[in-house]
Amino acid sequence: MIKKIIIINLLIIFLLINFTLTTAAYYQPQNYRVSLLELRASERALNDLEQKLDQAKKEFDLIGVADSENILNNLDNLYQKQILAYENNNDLVVTKLSTKIIDRSQKIQLKLVESKPVQLRGIWLDSGTWAKTGGAAGLKELLDLMEEANFNVIFAETFYKGVSAIPTNKFFQQDSRFKDWEKDPLQILIKEAKKREIEVHAWVWVFNENTKGNWGPILLENPSWAAKNKKGETISYHNSSWLSPANKEVKQFLQTKYEYLVKNYDLAGINLDYIRFPEEYRGSFGYDQHTVQRFEKEYNLDPFKIENGDFEFSIWNKYREDLITEMVAETALKLKKIDPHLLVSADVIPGTEEARYRALQNWSLWLENEYLDFVLPMTYTENLFSELNNWIKSDRKTINSPLYPGISVFKLNQAQMLEQLKEVNKINPNGNSLFAAAHLTKNDYQTLAAGIYSKKARLPNRNKNKSYLAMQNYILKRLSLIQKAGEIENESLIKIRGYLNQLVKSENFKVKFETFAAENDLKIKAKIFRILADDFRYLEDLKRIY
């Protein structure tokens, strides 16, 4: 037993010595105790904070930390007290000070990221989270968190799986989870969100009917509406049942519901979800009677006899893809006749070609033809630097309409969520949306409020002139930091300010920053050029897209 204790103690001492030698530690004690690990944790937190502050300073980031020198000095004072406590064998104080240093360092690090001035900050409010608030009082508490975190759009799950959040009427059956609400949940949401300057878009399901491996209420009542695969099965491999987009009764049934919502509620938008075939690659569904008969009548071809790879298969794919496009176009037209200012959006498979291949969803055409005002690509991944990056960059290169990537909170811890938001802000700073409220904690909202969403953002599609002025102010602040650091000559600064003013005020001014810099022989370092080019690209995209 004694030998075991000696071995364990020797192992701890070895680890402590090795840990000390391989870190940028300030303190080298003569005697090693386990509490030294607390000191090393503090040192790591301080070193990490100092490096990130230094990086933010070098990049001229517009961050919420005004006096970094004082902050580091105050934390270093706590660290010196921790060393003294260690030398006096006061391990309890060492631990308490370590907790304080790490906590303060982490809170300051949250602020070391820019909060963009013009962007859509959306959140999908799932029906479960909405219902769980229990009524007006609970909903107000949730909205207070969203307001604190400076969200400006809520996509509220209003019609789904054949039921709805709103009270039962001629067109809707209310979800039993809302049965104890004294007033209309959607009316309360819209009223309270408006007070907080948050838009509400009704998130509605389209062709997906249920997700539990069996039929939901719509198909139980209307079995002939079911979409089928070639084997005649109605349940996809994702355990979902779907409605046939070729069936005119299905389309009328759904569109009537969406029209009711637009007519009876002061909504800013309608968000179409599952506006596609099941995600089974080249649409293995579409073999129901309505779809097949329409195809046979139009092309004189039997889809059951067409094999994957046949020339006719491309005709079959295009036909089914057009069914979805037809639904989008018709729905948008009907809704905008009721409210011309209504924004119609869709949740889509990321990657324009991938969406067509996986789900026969040609959303780039929907934007090009202006059926939709924007899309939300469901970039749900943990893979930050390949899938997420490639999806958004690829879509942004080819699409000249608003798109706001969806971030899968349900797949990520808080640090990963913040990292993805930072990355999306680099590629597509005009907006994003988080899926979904069910996976955000109170601490998550507060963390967003402390850092990346610390400042209110203007919606880019609302009052464009004010958005451009907000961007002008943002870039001028950056130029001021660069000037104070002596990193730009006065002549170049004057030219850039003039260019910025012209870009903001002129309707037809389309000279890119890179072209302007070359033509005016700007004398700025490569790093400064890169930083400013990113800012101007952000502004140029806002002017181009909106």
C-alpha positions in Angstrom: 0.0 0.0 0.0 2.8 2.4 0.9 4.6 1.6 -2.3 1.5 2.4 -4.3 1.2 5.8 -2.6 4.8 6.6 -3.3 4.4 5.7 -6.9 1.3 7.8 -7.3 3.0 10.8 -5.6 6.0 10.4 -7.9 3.8 10.2 -10.9 2.0 13.4 -9.8 5.3 15.2 -9.3 6.5 14.0 -12.7 3.3 15.2 -14.4 3.5 18.6 -12.7 7.2 19.1 -13.6 6.5 18.0 -17.2 3.4 20.2 -17.4 5.4 23.2 -16.1 8.2 22.7 -18.6 5.9 22.4 -21.6 3.7 25.5 -20.9 4.4 29.2 -20.9 4.2 29.3 -17.1 5.4 32.3 -15.1 5.9 30.5 -11.8 8.5 27.8 -11.0 8.0 26.6 -7.4 10.7 24.8 -5.5 8.1 22.4 -4.0 5.4 20.7 -6.0 1.9 20.0 -4.7 -1.3 18.9 -6.6 -2.7 22.4 -6.3 0.0 23.6 -8.7 -2.4 22.3 -11.4 -4.8 25.1 -10.4 -2.0 27.6 -11.0 -1.2 26.1 -14.4 -4.9 26.3 -15.4 -4.8 30.0 -14.5 -1.7 30.5 -16.6 -3.2 28.8 -19.6 -6.3 31.0 -19.3 -4.2 34.2 -19.0 -1.9 33.2 -21.9 -4.8 32.3 -24.1 -6.6 35.5 -23.3 -3.5 37.6 -24.0 -2.9 35.9 -27.3 -6.5 36.5 -28.4 -6.5 40.1 -27.3 -3.2 40.6 -29.2 -4.7 38.9 -32.3 -7.8 41.1 -32.2 -5.7 44.2 -31.9 -3.5 43.1 -34.9 -6.7 42.5 -37.0 -8.2 45.9 -35.9 -11.3 44.1 -34.7 -14.2 46.2 -33.5 -14.7 44.4 -30.2 -16.4 45.2 -27.0 -13.3 45.3 -24.8 -12.1 48.9 -24.5 -9.0 48.7 -22.3 -7.2 45.4 -22.7 -4.1 46.6 -20.8 -6.1 47.2 -17.6 -8.0 44.0 -18.0 -4.7 42.0 -18.2 -3.2 43.9 -15.3 -6.2 43.2 -13.1 -6.1 39.5 -13.9 -2.3 39.4 -13.4 -2.9 40.9 -9.9 -5.2 38.0 -9.1 -2.6 35.6 -10.4 0.1 37.1 -8.2 -2.2 36.6 -5.2 -2.7 33.0 -6.3 1.1 32.4 -6.3 1.4 33.9 -2.8 -1.4 31.6 -1.6 0.4 28.7 -3.1 3.7 29.6 -1.4 1.8 30.0 1.9 0.3 26.5 1.5 -3.3 28.0 1.2 -4.6 25.6 -1.4 -8.2 26.6 -0.8 -7.4 30.2 -1.9 -5.4 28.9 -4.8 -8.5 27.0 -6.1 -10.9 29.9 -5.5 -8.6 32.4 -7.4 -8.1 29.9 -10.2 -11.9 29.7 -10.7 -12.2 33.5 -10.7 -9.3 34.0 -13.1 -10.6 31.4 -15.6 -14.2 32.6 -15.3 -13.2 36.2 -16.0 -10.9 35.3 -18.8 -13.6 33.2 -20.5 -16.1 36.0 -20.2 -13.7 38.5 -21.7 -12.9 36.1 -24.5 -16.6 36.1 -25.5 -16.3 39.8 -26.3 -13.3 39.3 -28.6 -15.4 38.8 -31.7 -17.1 41.4 -33.8 -20.9 41.9 -33.7 -21.9 42.6 -37.3 -24.1 45.7 -37.9 -26.3 44.5 -40.7 -27.6 40.9 -40.7 -30.5 38.6 -40.3 -30.2 36.8 -37.0 -32.8 34.1 -37.1 -33.9 31.3 -34.8 -36.4 28.5 -35.5 -38.8 28.3 -32.6 -39.9 24.7 -32.6 -43.5 23.9 -31.4 -42.3 21.9 -28.4 -40.3 24.8 -26.9 -43.1 27.2 -27.8 -45.8 25.0 -26.1 -43.6 24.4 -23.1 -43.6 28.1 -22.2 -47.2 27.4 -21.1 -48.7 30.8 -22.0 -48.1 34.5 -22.3 -45.9 34.8 -19.1 -43.6 32.0 -20.1 -43.4 33.1 -23.7 -42.4 36.6 -22.6 -39.5 35.2 -20.6 -38.3 33.3 -23.6 -38.6 36.3 -25.9 -36.7 38.4 -23.3 -33.8 36.0 -23.8 -34.0 36.3 -27.5 -34.2 40.1 -27.3 -31.2 40.1 -25.0 -29.3 38.1 -27.5 -30.4 40.5 -30.3 -32.2 38.0 -32.5 -34.3 39.8 -35.1 -36.3 37.0 -36.8 -38.3 34.1 -35.3 -39.3 31.2 -37.6 -42.2 29.9 -35.4 -43.3 26.3 -36.1 -47.0 27.0 -36.8 -48.3 24.1 -38.9 -46.7 20.7 -38.7 -47.6 17.0 -38.8 -51.3 17.9 -39.5 -51.7 20.0 -36.4 -51.1 23.6 -35.5 -50.1 26.0 -32.7 -53.2 28.2 -33.3 -56.6 27.4 -31.9 -58.8 24.8 -33.7 -61.0 26.3 -36.5 -62.3 25.3 -39.9 -58.8 24.9 -41.3 -56.6 23.8 -38.4 -56.6 21.3 -35.6 -54.7 22.6 -32.6 -51.8 20.6 -31.2 -52.9 19.3 -27.8 -49.8 20.7 -26.2 -51.3 24.2 -26.6 -54.8 23.3 -25.3 -54.3 25.0 -21.9 -53.3 28.4 -23.4 -55.9 31.1 -22.6 -55.2 33.0 -25.8 -54.1 32.3 -29.3 -50.3 31.4 -29.1 -49.5 32.9 -32.4 -51.2 36.2 -31.7 -49.3 36.5 -28.4 -46.0 35.7 -30.1 -46.5 38.3 -32.8 -47.6 41.0 -30.3 -44.7 40.4 -27.9 -42.1 39.9 -30.6 -43.1 43.3 -32.1 -42.5 45.0 -28.8 -38.9 43.6 -28.9 -38.4 44.5 -32.6 -38.4 40.9 -33.7 -40.1 39.7 -36.9 -42.3 36.6 -36.8 -42.4 34.3 -39.9 -44.8 31.3 -39.7 -42.7 28.1 -40.2 -45.0 25.7 -42.0 -44.5 22.1 -43.2 -45.3 21.3 -46.8 -45.0 17.8 -48.2 -43.7 16.0 -45.1 -46.7 14.7 -43.3 -45.3 12.8 -40.3 -41.9 11.7 -38.9 -42.7 8.8 -36.6 -42.6 5.9 -39.1 -46.4 5.9 -39.7 -49.1 8.1 -41.1 -50.2 11.3 -39.4 -53.7 12.8 -39.3 -53.6 14.1 -42.9 -53.0 10.7 -44.5 -55.2 8.8 -42.1 -58.0 11.0 -43.3 -56.9 11.1 -46.9 -54.9 7.9 -47.7 -54.9 8.5 -51.5 -52.8 11.6 -50.9 -49.7 9.6 -49.9 -46.5 9.8 -51.9 -45.0 6.4 -52.7 -41.7 4.9 -53.9 -41.4 2.3 -56.7 -42.2 -0.5 -54.3 -45.4 1.2 -53.3 -44.1 2.0 -49.8 -45.2 5.3 -48.2 -42.6 5.5 -45.4 -39.2 6.9 -46.3 -35.9 5.6 -44.9 -36.0 8.6 -42.6 -39.3 7.2 -41.1 -41.3 10.0 -42.7 -44.6 9.9 -44.6 -45.1 12.4 -47.4 -47.8 14.0 -49.5 -47.9 13.8 -53.3 -47.0 17.1 -54.9 -48.8 16.1 -58.1 -52.1 15.9 -56.3 -54.2 19.1 -56.8 -56.2 18.4 -53.6 -53.0 18.3 -51.6 -51.8 21.6 -53.0 -55.1 23.2 -52.3 -55.3 21.8 -48.8 -51.9 23.2 -47.9 -52.2 26.5 -49.7 -55.6 27.2 -48.1 -53.9 26.9 -44.7 -51.1 29.2 -45.5 -53.5 31.7 -46.9 -55.5 31.6 -43.7 -52.4 32.4 -41.7 -51.5 35.4 -43.9 -55.0 36.8 -43.9 -55.6 36.5 -40.1 -52.2 37.2 -38.6 -49.8 40.1 -38.9 -46.9 38.0 -40.1 -43.7 39.3 -41.6 -43.2 36.1 -43.6 -44.0 32.4 -44.3 -41.2 29.9 -44.0 -41.8 26.8 -46.2 -40.2 23.6 -44.8 -40.0 20.2 -46.5 -40.8 21.8 -49.9 -39.2 18.8 -51.7 -39.3 15.1 -52.2 -37.9 12.8 -49.5 -34.1 13.1 -49.3 -33.3 9.8 -51.0 -31.1 10.7 -54.0 -32.7 11.3 -57.3 -36.1 11.1 -55.7 -36.9 7.5 -55.1 -40.5 8.7 -54.4 -43.0 9.9 -56.9 -44.6 6.6 -57.9 -48.1 7.3 -56.5 -51.1 7.3 -58.9 -51.4 11.0 -59.3 -47.7 11.6 -60.1 -47.5 8.6 -62.5 -50.7 9.4 -64.4 -49.8 13.1 -65.0 -46.4 12.0 -66.3 -47.8 9.3 -68.6 -50.3 11.7 -70.0 -47.7 14.4 -70.7 -44.8 12.2 -71.9 -46.4 8.9 -72.9 -43.8 7.1 -70.8 -44.3 4.6 -67.9 -41.9 5.7 -65.0 -42.0 2.1 -63.6 -40.2 0.9 -66.8 -37.5 3.7 -66.6 -34.3 2.6 -65.1 -31.7 4.8 -63.4 -29.3 5.8 -66.1 -31.8 5.7 -69.0 -32.1 8.9 -71.0 -35.8 9.0 -70.0 -34.8 9.1 -66.4 -33.6 12.7 -66.8 -37.1 13.5 -68.1 -38.7 11.8 -65.1 -36.4 13.7 -62.7 -37.1 17.0 -64.4 -40.9 16.4 -64.3 -40.9 15.6 -60.6 -38.5 18.6 -59.9 -41.0 20.8 -61.7 -43.8 19.6 -59.5 -42.0 21.1 -56.5 -41.2 24.3 -58.3 -44.8 24.6 -59.4 -45.9 24.4 -55.7 -43.4 27.1 -54.7 -44.4 29.5 -57.5 -48.2 29.0 -57.0 -47.9 29.4 -53.2 -45.8 32.5 -53.3 -48.1 34.1 -55.9 -51.2 33.4 -53.8 -49.7 34.6 -50.5 -48.2 37.8 -52.0 -51.6 38.7 -53.5 -52.9 38.8 -50.0 -49.9 40.7 -48.6 -47.4 42.1 -51.2 -44.9 42.9 -48.4 -44.9 39.3 -47.1 -41.5 37.6 -47.2 -41.7 34.0 -48.5 -38.7 31.8 -47.7 -37.8 28.1 -47.8 -35.6 25.7 -45.8 -33.4 24.0 -48.4 -30.8 21.3 -48.8 -27.4 23.1 -49.0 -25.6 23.1 -52.3 -27.7 24.0 -55.3 -26.8 20.9 -57.3 -26.8 18.7 -54.2 -30.4 19.8 -53.5 -31.5 18.8 -57.0 -29.7 15.5 -56.8 -30.8 14.5 -53.3 -34.4 15.9 -53.1 -35.3 17.3 -56.6 -35.3 20.7 -55.1 -34.2 23.4 -57.6 -34.1 26.3 -55.2 -31.6 28.4 -57.2 -34.3 28.6 -59.9 -36.9 29.7 -57.2 -34.6 32.6 -56.3 -33.7 33.5 -59.9 -37.4 33.7 -60.8 -38.2 35.6 -57.6 -40.7 33.1 -56.3 -38.9 33.3 -52.9 -37.4 36.3 -51.1 -34.6 34.2 -49.5 -33.6 30.7 -48.6 -32.1 29.1 -45.5 -29.7 26.3 -46.5 -29.7 23.7 -43.8 -25.9 23.5 -43.3 -26.3 21.2 -40.4 -22.8 19.7 -39.8 -20.1 19.5 -37.2 -17.5 19.7 -39.9 -16.5 23.4 -39.8 -13.8 23.6 -42.4 -15.0 21.4 -45.2 -18.8 20.8 -45.5 -19.9 24.1 -43.9 -17.3 26.2 -45.6 -17.7 24.6 -49.0 -21.5 24.7 -49.0 -21.8 28.3 -48.2 -18.9 29.5 -50.4 -20.3 27.5 -53.3 -23.8 28.8 -52.9 -22.7 32.4 -52.3 -20.6 32.4 -55.5 -23.6 31.5 -57.7 -26.5 33.0 -55.9 -27.3 36.7 -56.1 -30.2 36.6 -53.7 -30.3 36.5 -49.9 -29.4 33.2 -48.2 -29.0 32.6 -44.5 -27.2 29.4 -43.5 -28.9 27.3 -40.8 -26.6 26.2 -38.0 -27.3 23.0 -36.2 -27.2 23.8 -32.5 -28.5 20.3 -31.8 -25.2 18.9 -33.1 -22.8 21.3 -31.4 -21.6 22.3 -28.0 -21.5 26.0 -27.2 -17.9 26.5 -28.2 -18.6 24.8 -31.6 -21.7 26.9 -32.1 -19.8 30.1 -31.6 -17.0 28.9 -33.9 -19.5 28.1 -36.6 -21.1 31.5 -36.2 -17.7 33.2 -36.5 -16.9 31.2 -39.7 -20.3 31.9 -41.3 -19.8 35.6 -40.5 -16.6 35.6 -42.5 -18.2 33.9 -45.5 -21.8 35.3 -45.4 -21.9 38.1 -42.9 -25.4 39.2 -43.9 -27.1 36.6 -41.9 -27.8 33.1 -40.4 -30.3 31.2 -38.4 -30.0 28.8 -35.5 -31.8 25.4 -35.4 -33.5 25.4 -33.0 -34.7 27.0 -29.8 -35.1 23.6 -28.2 -31.3 23.2 -28.0 -30.5 26.7 -26.7 -30.0 27.1 -22.9 -30.3 30.4 -21.0 -26.5 30.4 -20.8 -26.3 30.1 -24.6 -28.5 33.2 -25.0 -26.4 35.1 -22.5 -23.2 34.0 -24.2 -24.5 35.2 -27.6 -25.5 38.5 -26.0 -22.1 39.0 -24.5 -20.2 38.4 -27.7 -21.1 37.7 -31.3 -24.6 39.1 -31.0 -23.7 41.9 -28.5 -24.9 44.7 -30.7 -28.3 45.0 -32.4 -28.2 44.3 -36.1 -30.3 45.9 -38.8 -32.2 43.5 -41.1 -30.5 44.0 -44.5 -33.8 43.9 -46.4 -35.5 46.5 -44.3 -34.7 50.2 -45.0 -31.7 49.6 -47.2 -30.4 53.2 -46.9 -30.1 52.9 -43.1 -28.3 49.6 -43.5 -25.8 51.2 -45.9 -25.2 54.0 -43.4 -24.7 51.5 -40.6 -22.1 49.7 -42.8 -20.4 53.1 -43.5 -20.1 53.8 -39.8 -18.7 50.3 -39.2 -16.0 50.7 -41.8 -15.1 54.3 -40.6 -14.5 52.9 -37.1 -12.2 50.3 -38.6 -10.3 53.0 -40.5 -10.0 55.0 -37.3 -8.3 52.1 -35.5 -6.0 51.6 -38.4 -5.1 55.3 -38.5 -4.5 55.4 -34.7 -2.0 52.5 -35.1 -0.2 54.5 -37.8 -0.8 51.8 -40.4 -2.2 54.0 -43.2 -1.0 57.2 -44.9 -3.3 60.2 -44.7 -3.6 60.5 -48.5 -4.8 56.9 -48.8 -7.1 57.3 -45.9 -8.8 60.3 -47.5 -9.2 58.4 -50.8 -10.8 55.4 -49.1 -13.2 57.6 -47.2 -14.2 59.3 -50.4 -14.7 55.9 -52.1 -16.8 54.7 -49.1 -19.0 57.7 -49.3 -19.6 57.3 -53.0 -20.3 53.6 -52.7 -22.9 54.2 -50.0 -24.7 57.1 -51.6 -24.6 56.2 -55.3 -27.3 53.8 -56.8 -25.2 52.8 -59.8 -21.6 53.0 -58.4 -20.2 49.4 -58.9 -16.4 49.9 -58.7 -15.1 47.1 -56.5 -12.6 48.0 -53.8 -9.8 46.0 -55.4 -10.3 47.9 -58.7 -10.4 51.2 -56.8 -7.2 50.4 -54.8 -5.3 49.5 -58.0 -6.5 52.6 -59.9 -5.7 55.0 -57.1 -2.3 53.4 -56.1 -3.2 53.1 -52.4 -0.2 52.8 -50.2 -1.4 50.2 -47.7 0.1 47.0 -46.4 -1.1 43.7 -47.6 -2.8 42.9 -44.2 -4.6 46.2 -44.1 -5.7 45.7 -47.7 -7.1 42.2 -46.8 -9.1 43.6 -43.8 -10.6 46.5 -45.7 -11.3 44.3 -48.8 -13.4 42.0 -46.5 -15.3 45.0 -45.1 -16.1 46.4 -48.6 -17.1 43.0 -49.9 -19.6 42.9 -47.1 -21.0 46.3 -48.1 -20.9 45.5 -51.8 -22.8 42.2 -51.3 -25.5 44.0 -49.4 -25.9 46.5 -52.2 -25.8 43.7 -54.9 -28.1 41.3 -53.1 -30.7 43.6 -51.7 
